[in-house]
């Protein structure tokens, strides 16, 4: 628990220092700084890639798990069915996260 608190404190300090340095070095306002525009472009690119890759990989995993489920013994079928459910939920979470990133980036434009 102590290690987690120390890590959280270090992460908070690092983020605070980055935010302060960006605000101090932003010429013409924070929105025009290279750090903000670069971060916005990076998040937009990650969101677009996630929107394409997550359903493809998730579908491939679900198909693989379904094949293994069909070929498995009765005891192992529960495990493969659970993996299919986890893969489907993961795809939904990834697509929702991508949409959320797009919404957040849209506020900066």
TIVO-2410 file (N, C-alpha, C; in nm, 3 decimals):
# residues 109
REC num residu      c1      c2      c3 atome chaine
REC   1      X   0.082  -0.118   0.000     N      A
REC   1      X   0.000   0.000   0.000    CA      A
REC   1      X   0.087   0.126   0.000     C      A
REC   2      X   0.197   0.119   0.077     N      A
REC   2      X   0.286   0.233   0.085    CA      A
REC   2      X   0.353   0.258  -0.050     C      A
REC   3      X   0.389   0.149  -0.119     N      A
REC   3      X   0.451   0.162  -0.250    CA      A
REC   3      X   0.354   0.225  -0.349     C      A
REC   4      X   0.227   0.189  -0.340     N      A
REC   4      X   0.125   0.245  -0.428    CA      A
REC   4      X   0.108   0.395  -0.402     C      A
REC   5      X   0.109   0.434  -0.276     N      A
REC   5      X   0.098   0.576  -0.242    CA      A
REC   5      X   0.218   0.654  -0.293     C      A
REC   6      X   0.338   0.596  -0.279     N      A
REC   6      X   0.458   0.663  -0.329    CA      A
REC   6      X   0.454   0.677  -0.480     C      A
REC   7      X   0.407   0.574  -0.549     N      A
REC   7      X   0.396   0.580  -0.694    CA      A
REC   7      X   0.294   0.685  -0.736     C      A
REC   8      X   0.182   0.690  -0.667     N      A
REC   8      X   0.079   0.790  -0.697    CA      A
REC   8      X   0.131   0.931  -0.673     C      A
REC   9      X   0.206   0.950  -0.567     N      A
REC   9      X   0.262   1.082  -0.537    CA      A
REC   9      X   0.364   1.122  -0.643     C      A
REC  10      X   0.447   1.029  -0.687     N      A
REC  10      X   0.546   1.058  -0.790    CA      A
REC  10      X   0.478   1.091  -0.922     C      A
REC  11      X   0.373   1.017  -0.957     N      A
REC  11      X   0.300   1.042  -1.080    CA      A
REC  11      X   0.232   1.178  -1.076     C      A
REC  12      X   0.173   1.212  -0.963     N      A
REC  12      X   0.109   1.343  -0.947    CA      A
REC  12      X   0.211   1.455  -0.961     C      A
REC  13      X   0.327   1.437  -0.902     N      A
REC  13      X   0.432   1.538  -0.913    CA      A
REC  13      X   0.479   1.554  -1.057     C      A
REC  14      X   0.493   1.444  -1.128     N      A
REC  14      X   0.538   1.451  -1.267    CA      A
REC  14      X   0.435   1.521  -1.354     C      A
REC  15      X   0.308   1.488  -1.338     N      A
REC  15      X   0.203   1.551  -1.417    CA      A
REC  15      X   0.194   1.699  -1.386     C      A
REC  16      X   0.204   1.734  -1.259     N      A
REC  16      X   0.199   1.875  -1.220    CA      A
REC  16      X   0.315   1.952  -1.281     C      A
REC  17      X   0.433   1.893  -1.280     N      A
REC  17      X   0.548   1.962  -1.337    CA      A
REC  17      X   0.534   1.981  -1.487     C      A
REC  18      X   0.477   1.883  -1.556     N      A
REC  18      X   0.456   1.896  -1.701    CA      A
REC  18      X   0.354   2.005  -1.729     C      A
REC  19      X   0.245   2.007  -1.654     N      A
REC  19      X   0.141   2.108  -1.675    CA      A
REC  19      X   0.196   2.247  -1.650     C      A
REC  20      X   0.274   2.263  -1.546     N      A
REC  20      X   0.331   2.394  -1.515    CA      A
REC  20      X   0.429   2.437  -1.623     C      A
REC  21      X   0.513   2.345  -1.670     N      A
REC  21      X   0.610   2.382  -1.773    CA      A
REC  21      X   0.543   2.414  -1.905     C      A
REC  22      X   0.435   2.344  -1.939     N      A
REC  22      X   0.362   2.375  -2.062    CA      A
REC  22      X   0.300   2.512  -2.052     C      A
REC  23      X   0.241   2.543  -1.937     N      A
REC  23      X   0.178   2.674  -1.920    CA      A
REC  23      X   0.282   2.785  -1.924     C      A
REC  24      X   0.401   2.760  -1.872     N      A
REC  24      X   0.505   2.861  -1.870    CA      A
REC  24      X   0.565   2.883  -2.008     C      A
REC  25      X   0.572   2.779  -2.090     N      A
REC  25      X   0.636   2.789  -2.220    CA      A
REC  25      X   0.539   2.814  -2.335     C      A
REC  26      X   0.413   2.825  -2.308     N      A
REC  26      X   0.314   2.841  -2.414    CA      A
REC  26      X   0.309   2.986  -2.458     C      A
REC  27      X   0.357   3.010  -2.578     N      A
REC  27      X   0.353   3.145  -2.633    CA      A
REC  27      X   0.221   3.163  -2.707     C      A
REC  28      X   0.152   3.269  -2.679     N      A
REC  28      X   0.026   3.294  -2.747    CA      A
REC  28      X  -0.088   3.213  -2.691     C      A
REC  29      X  -0.076   3.166  -2.571     N      A
REC  29      X  -0.183   3.089  -2.508    CA      A
REC  29      X  -0.150   2.942  -2.504     C      A
REC  30      X  -0.213   2.875  -2.413     N      A
REC  30      X  -0.189   2.733  -2.393    CA      A
REC  30      X  -0.238   2.650  -2.511     C      A
REC  31      X  -0.350   2.690  -2.571     N      A
REC  31      X  -0.407   2.612  -2.681    CA      A
REC  31      X  -0.318   2.613  -2.804     C      A
REC  32      X  -0.234   2.715  -2.820     N      A
REC  32      X  -0.148   2.723  -2.937    CA      A
REC  32      X  -0.011   2.658  -2.916     C      A
REC  33      X   0.016   2.608  -2.796     N      A
REC  33      X   0.147   2.551  -2.771    CA      A
REC  33      X   0.164   2.418  -2.844     C      A
REC  34      X   0.288   2.386  -2.874     N      A
REC  34      X   0.316   2.260  -2.944    CA      A
REC  34      X   0.281   2.139  -2.860     C      A
REC  35      X   0.297   2.150  -2.730     N      A
REC  35      X   0.266   2.036  -2.642    CA      A
REC  35      X   0.118   2.002  -2.648     C      A
REC  36      X   0.034   2.103  -2.648     N      A
REC  36      X  -0.111   2.078  -2.649    CA      A
REC  36      X  -0.156   2.031  -2.787     C      A
REC  37      X  -0.109   2.097  -2.892     N      A
REC  37      X  -0.152   2.055  -3.027    CA      A
REC  37      X  -0.098   1.917  -3.061     C      A
REC  38      X   0.024   1.889  -3.017     N      A
REC  38      X   0.081   1.756  -3.041    CA      A
REC  38      X   0.008   1.648  -2.964     C      A
REC  39      X  -0.026   1.677  -2.839     N      A
REC  39      X  -0.100   1.581  -2.758    CA      A
REC  39      X  -0.239   1.557  -2.816     C      A
REC  40      X  -0.301   1.664  -2.864     N      A
REC  40      X  -0.434   1.652  -2.925    CA      A
REC  40      X  -0.427   1.564  -3.049     C      A
REC  41      X  -0.326   1.584  -3.132     N      A
REC  41      X  -0.311   1.502  -3.253    CA      A
REC  41      X  -0.280   1.356  -3.216     C      A
REC  42      X  -0.197   1.337  -3.115     N      A
REC  42      X  -0.164   1.201  -3.071    CA      A
REC  42      X  -0.287   1.127  -3.020     C      A
REC  43      X  -0.366   1.193  -2.937     N      A
REC  43      X  -0.488   1.131  -2.886    CA      A
REC  43      X  -0.587   1.100  -2.998     C      A
REC  44      X  -0.597   1.190  -3.094     N      A
REC  44      X  -0.686   1.168  -3.208    CA      A
REC  44      X  -0.641   1.047  -3.289     C      A
REC  45      X  -0.511   1.036  -3.313     N      A
REC  45      X  -0.458   0.921  -3.388    CA      A
REC  45      X  -0.479   0.790  -3.312     C      A
REC  46      X  -0.453   0.791  -3.182     N      A
REC  46      X  -0.472   0.671  -3.101    CA      A
REC  46      X  -0.619   0.629  -3.102     C      A
REC  47      X  -0.706   0.726  -3.093     N      A
REC  47      X  -0.849   0.696  -3.094    CA      A
REC  47      X  -0.892   0.633  -3.226     C      A
REC  48      X  -0.843   0.687  -3.337     N      A
REC  48      X  -0.879   0.631  -3.468    CA      A
REC  48      X  -0.824   0.490  -3.486     C      A
REC  49      X  -0.701   0.467  -3.441     N      A
REC  49      X  -0.641   0.334  -3.452    CA      A
REC  49      X  -0.718   0.235  -3.364     C      A
REC  50      X  -0.750   0.278  -3.243     N      A
REC  50      X  -0.825   0.191  -3.150    CA      A
REC  50      X  -0.962   0.156  -3.206     C      A
REC  51      X  -1.024   0.250  -3.273     N      A
REC  51      X  -1.157   0.227  -3.330    CA      A
REC  51      X  -1.154   0.122  -3.440     C      A
REC  52      X  -1.041   0.110  -3.510     N      A
REC  52      X  -1.029   0.013  -3.618    CA      A
REC  52      X  -0.974  -0.121  -3.567     C      A
REC  53      X  -0.869  -0.115  -3.488     N      A
REC  53      X  -0.797  -0.237  -3.449    CA      A
REC  53      X  -0.873  -0.319  -3.345     C      A
REC  54      X  -0.935  -0.255  -3.248     N      A
REC  54      X  -1.001  -0.328  -3.139    CA      A
REC  54      X  -1.110  -0.423  -3.188     C      A
REC  55      X  -1.202  -0.378  -3.275     N      A
REC  55      X  -1.303  -0.474  -3.322    CA      A
REC  55      X  -1.244  -0.588  -3.406     C      A
REC  56      X  -1.141  -0.558  -3.485     N      A
REC  56      X  -1.080  -0.663  -3.567    CA      A
REC  56      X  -1.013  -0.770  -3.479     C      A
REC  57      X  -0.933  -0.726  -3.385     N      A
REC  57      X  -0.864  -0.820  -3.297    CA      A
REC  57      X  -0.965  -0.893  -3.208     C      A
REC  58      X  -1.063  -0.821  -3.158     N      A
REC  58      X  -1.165  -0.883  -3.074    CA      A
REC  58      X  -1.244  -0.988  -3.148     C      A
REC  59      X  -1.280  -0.959  -3.273     N      A
REC  59      X  -1.354  -1.057  -3.353    CA      A
REC  59      X  -1.269  -1.180  -3.380     C      A
REC  60      X  -1.141  -1.159  -3.411     N      A
REC  60      X  -1.052  -1.273  -3.434    CA      A
REC  60      X  -1.040  -1.359  -3.308     C      A
REC  61      X  -1.029  -1.295  -3.193     N      A
REC  61      X  -1.020  -1.369  -3.067    CA      A
REC  61      X  -1.149  -1.446  -3.040     C      A
REC  62      X  -1.262  -1.382  -3.063     N      A
REC  62      X  -1.391  -1.449  -3.038    CA      A
REC  62      X  -1.407  -1.570  -3.129     C      A
REC  63      X  -1.369  -1.556  -3.256     N      A
REC  63      X  -1.378  -1.669  -3.349    CA      A
REC  63      X  -1.286  -1.782  -3.303     C      A
REC  64      X  -1.164  -1.749  -3.265     N      A
REC  64      X  -1.070  -1.850  -3.216    CA      A
REC  64      X  -1.125  -1.920  -3.092     C      A
REC  65      X  -1.177  -1.841  -2.998     N      A
REC  65      X  -1.231  -1.899  -2.875    CA      A
REC  65      X  -1.353  -1.985  -2.904     C      A
REC  66      X  -1.434  -1.946  -3.003     N      A
REC  66      X  -1.552  -2.026  -3.038    CA      A
REC  66      X  -1.511  -2.160  -3.097     C      A
REC  67      X  -1.407  -2.159  -3.180     N      A
REC  67      X  -1.357  -2.285  -3.237    CA      A
REC  67      X  -1.304  -2.374  -3.126     C      A
REC  68      X  -1.227  -2.316  -3.035     N      A
REC  68      X  -1.174  -2.394  -2.923    CA      A
REC  68      X  -1.287  -2.443  -2.832     C      A
REC  69      X  -1.390  -2.362  -2.816     N      A
REC  69      X  -1.506  -2.401  -2.734    CA      A
REC  69      X  -1.576  -2.521  -2.795     C      A
REC  70      X  -1.589  -2.521  -2.926     N      A
REC  70      X  -1.655  -2.632  -2.993    CA      A
REC  70      X  -1.575  -2.761  -2.986     C      A
REC  71      X  -1.444  -2.750  -2.983     N      A
REC  71      X  -1.359  -2.869  -2.982    CA      A
REC  71      X  -1.320  -2.913  -2.841     C      A
REC  72      X  -1.358  -2.835  -2.741     N      A
REC  72      X  -1.315  -2.864  -2.604    CA      A
REC  72      X  -1.405  -2.968  -2.538     C      A
REC  73      X  -1.350  -3.026  -2.433     N      A
REC  73      X  -1.429  -3.117  -2.350    CA      A
REC  73      X  -1.526  -3.035  -2.266     C      A
REC  74      X  -1.616  -3.105  -2.202     N      A
REC  74      X  -1.723  -3.037  -2.127    CA      A
REC  74      X  -1.668  -2.945  -2.018     C      A
REC  75      X  -1.564  -2.986  -1.950     N      A
REC  75      X  -1.508  -2.904  -1.842    CA      A
REC  75      X  -1.440  -2.778  -1.896     C      A
REC  76      X  -1.375  -2.790  -2.011     N      A
REC  76      X  -1.304  -2.676  -2.068    CA      A
REC  76      X  -1.397  -2.580  -2.143     C      A
REC  77      X  -1.516  -2.624  -2.177     N      A
REC  77      X  -1.607  -2.537  -2.251    CA      A
REC  77      X  -1.645  -2.413  -2.171     C      A
REC  78      X  -1.659  -2.425  -2.041     N      A
REC  78      X  -1.691  -2.310  -1.957    CA      A
REC  78      X  -1.581  -2.205  -1.965     C      A
REC  79      X  -1.456  -2.252  -1.965     N      A
REC  79      X  -1.343  -2.161  -1.971    CA      A
REC  79      X  -1.342  -2.085  -2.103     C      A
REC  80      X  -1.366  -2.155  -2.214     N      A
REC  80      X  -1.364  -2.090  -2.345    CA      A
REC  80      X  -1.483  -1.996  -2.362     C      A
REC  81      X  -1.597  -2.034  -2.306     N      A
REC  81      X  -1.714  -1.946  -2.312    CA      A
REC  81      X  -1.687  -1.818  -2.235     C      A
REC  82      X  -1.624  -1.831  -2.119     N      A
REC  82      X  -1.590  -1.713  -2.039    CA      A
REC  82      X  -1.492  -1.623  -2.114     C      A
REC  83      X  -1.399  -1.682  -2.184     N      A
REC  83      X  -1.303  -1.604  -2.263    CA      A
REC  83      X  -1.372  -1.529  -2.376     C      A
REC  84      X  -1.472  -1.592  -2.438     N      A
REC  84      X  -1.548  -1.524  -2.543    CA      A
REC  84      X  -1.622  -1.403  -2.486     C      A
REC  85      X  -1.679  -1.418  -2.369     N      A
REC  85      X  -1.751  -1.308  -2.305    CA      A
REC  85      X  -1.655  -1.194  -2.272     C      A
REC  86      X  -1.540  -1.229  -2.218     N      A
REC  86      X  -1.440  -1.127  -2.183    CA      A
REC  86      X  -1.393  -1.054  -2.309     C      A
REC  87      X  -1.371  -1.126  -2.418     N      A
REC  87      X  -1.328  -1.063  -2.543    CA      A
REC  87      X  -1.435  -0.968  -2.596     C      A
REC  88      X  -1.561  -1.009  -2.590     N      A
REC  88      X  -1.669  -0.923  -2.639    CA      A
REC  88      X  -1.682  -0.797  -2.554     C      A
REC  89      X  -1.674  -0.812  -2.423     N      A
REC  89      X  -1.682  -0.695  -2.335    CA      A
REC  89      X  -1.563  -0.604  -2.357     C      A
REC  90      X  -1.445  -0.660  -2.380     N      A
REC  90      X  -1.325  -0.580  -2.405    CA      A
REC  90      X  -1.339  -0.498  -2.532     C      A
REC  91      X  -1.397  -0.556  -2.635     N      A
REC  91      X  -1.418  -0.482  -2.760    CA      A
REC  91      X  -1.513  -0.365  -2.735     C      A
REC  92      X  -1.620  -0.390  -2.663     N      A
REC  92      X  -1.715  -0.282  -2.635    CA      A
REC  92      X  -1.648  -0.171  -2.554     C      A
REC  93      X  -1.570  -0.208  -2.454     N      A
REC  93      X  -1.500  -0.108  -2.373    CA      A
REC  93      X  -1.400  -0.029  -2.457     C      A
REC  94      X  -1.329  -0.095  -2.547     N      A
REC  94      X  -1.232  -0.026  -2.632    CA      A
REC  94      X  -1.301   0.072  -2.726     C      A
REC  95      X  -1.414   0.034  -2.782     N      A
REC  95      X  -1.486   0.124  -2.873    CA      A
REC  95      X  -1.543   0.243  -2.796     C      A
REC  96      X  -1.595   0.218  -2.676     N      A
REC  96      X  -1.646   0.328  -2.594    CA      A
REC  96      X  -1.533   0.421  -2.553     C      A
REC  97      X  -1.417   0.365  -2.519     N      A
REC  97      X  -1.301   0.448  -2.483    CA      A
REC  97      X  -1.258   0.533  -2.601     C      A
REC  98      X  -1.259   0.475  -2.720     N      A
REC  98      X  -1.223   0.550  -2.840    CA      A
REC  98      X  -1.321   0.665  -2.863     C      A
REC  99      X  -1.449   0.639  -2.847     N      A
REC  99      X  -1.549   0.745  -2.863    CA      A
REC  99      X  -1.531   0.853  -2.758     C      A
REC 100      X  -1.500   0.814  -2.636     N      A
REC 100      X  -1.478   0.911  -2.529    CA      A
REC 100      X  -1.356   0.998  -2.558     C      A
REC 101      X  -1.250   0.937  -2.609     N      A
REC 101      X  -1.131   1.014  -2.646    CA      A
REC 101      X  -1.166   1.113  -2.756     C      A
REC 102      X  -1.244   1.070  -2.856     N      A
REC 102      X  -1.285   1.161  -2.963    CA      A
REC 102      X  -1.367   1.277  -2.909     C      A
REC 103      X  -1.455   1.251  -2.815     N      A
REC 103      X  -1.536   1.359  -2.757    CA      A
REC 103      X  -1.448   1.457  -2.682     C      A
REC 104      X  -1.354   1.405  -2.602     N      A
REC 104      X  -1.266   1.493  -2.526    CA      A
REC 104      X  -1.176   1.575  -2.616     C      A
REC 105      X  -1.123   1.514  -2.720     N      A
REC 105      X  -1.037   1.588  -2.814    CA      A
REC 105      X  -1.120   1.691  -2.890     C      A
REC 106      X  -1.246   1.659  -2.917     N      A
REC 106      X  -1.334   1.752  -2.988    CA      A
REC 106      X  -1.357   1.882  -2.912     C      A
REC 107      X  -1.350   1.878  -2.781     N      A
REC 107      X  -1.367   2.001  -2.703    CA      A
REC 107      X  -1.251   2.098  -2.721     C      A
REC 108      X  -1.136   2.050  -2.763     N      A
REC 108      X  -1.019   2.136  -2.779    CA      A
REC 108      X  -1.011   2.198  -2.918     C      A
REC 109      X  -1.104   2.165  -3.005     N      A
REC 109      X  -1.097   2.220  -3.141    CA      A
REC 109      X  -1.186   2.340  -3.156     C      A
***
